[in-house]
């Protein structure tokens, strides 16, 4: 069982930066694929970025070059550095933990990111 708690969301102006964090409890954090998803009002939840247990990353096209995902296995934490934020980045950002074998998936409660002047 893994519990995920996001933090660091808030209001930021267009062009600004923000770092959101996800703290994980439970065992074997390093074995999980960790991801950030987001959901804007009236839209489906979508993948933002993902990082494997070995540190490999992949990003949605709409954040490439602006967002960076990282993890610290010693601290059971994953981060999302967001730069050049735009109003369309406004959403609730969710932390996700995925284990392939056996198959398990966990979600955090989400943190609101609002980009507005």
N, C-alpha and C positions, 0 to 999 in steps of 0.2 A: 504494500500500500504506500502510495506517495501522496503527500499533500503539498500543494503549490500555493504560494502567496505572492502576489504581485505588489509592487510599490513603485512610486516615482512618477506617476501620472500627474497631469495638471494642465494648466492653461499656458500656452506659449504663442508668441507672435509669429506670423509668417516669416520664414527665413531663419527662425530660431532653432535651437537644439534642445534635446531632452534625452535623459537616460532613464530607462525603466528597468527594474530588476525583478527577478523571480527567485524566491527562496524555497528550496525543496526540503522536505523532511522525508525520512525513510531511508531504507538501505539501498545500496548499489546505484546511487545516482549516476555514477560515471558510465553505467551501462545503458542509460536511456538516451534516445534521440530527443533532444530538446528543441522546442519550436515556439515561435511567436505567431499568433494569429490575430486578426482584428475583425471587428464587425461594426459597420456604420449603420445608423438608423435606416431601416427599410431595406437593408442589403444582407446578403449571405455572409457568413463568416469565411474569411479567406486567409490563406497562408501568407505570412510576411517573410519569415526567414526560419531556417532550421540549421541545427548544428549536431553533427554526429558525435558518437562517443570518442572518436579519434580526432575530432576538431574540424572535420570537413564541413563546409557550409554550402547552402544554396539559398538564393533569394528570389522573391517575386520580381518580375521585371520592373514594376512600378517603384521599387525602392533601391534598385541596384545603383551603387555609387553614392547613396545617401545614408543608408542604414548599415550598421554593423552588429552582428550577433557574436557573442562570446560566452564562454563558460569558465567557471572556476570550480573544478571538481573537489578541491580541498574545502571549499566553502559551501558546496551543494547549491550553487547559484548560477543563474544564466542572466545575461544582460542584453539589452538592445539599445545601442547608441543611435539616436535619430538626429540627423542633420538636415538642413535646408527643408524644414517642415513646411507643408502647405495645408491650406484649409481642407483639402480632400484627404489628408491624413487623419482627420478627426474621426475617432472611433474608440470603442472599448478594445483594449489590447489584452489578449489572453495568453497565458503561458500554458504550454502543452508538454507532457512527457509521454514518450512512446517507447514501449518495449516490444520487440518483435517476437521473441521466443522466451517464455510464453507470451502470448499477445495480451498486453495491458496498455491502457491509455488513461491519462489523468489530465484534468483541467483545473486551472486556477479560477478564481472568482472574477478576474478582470480588473483592469485599471483604466480609467477614462483619460484619454488624451484629446485635448481640444486645441485646435490651431485657429486663432482668431485675433484680429487687431482690435 
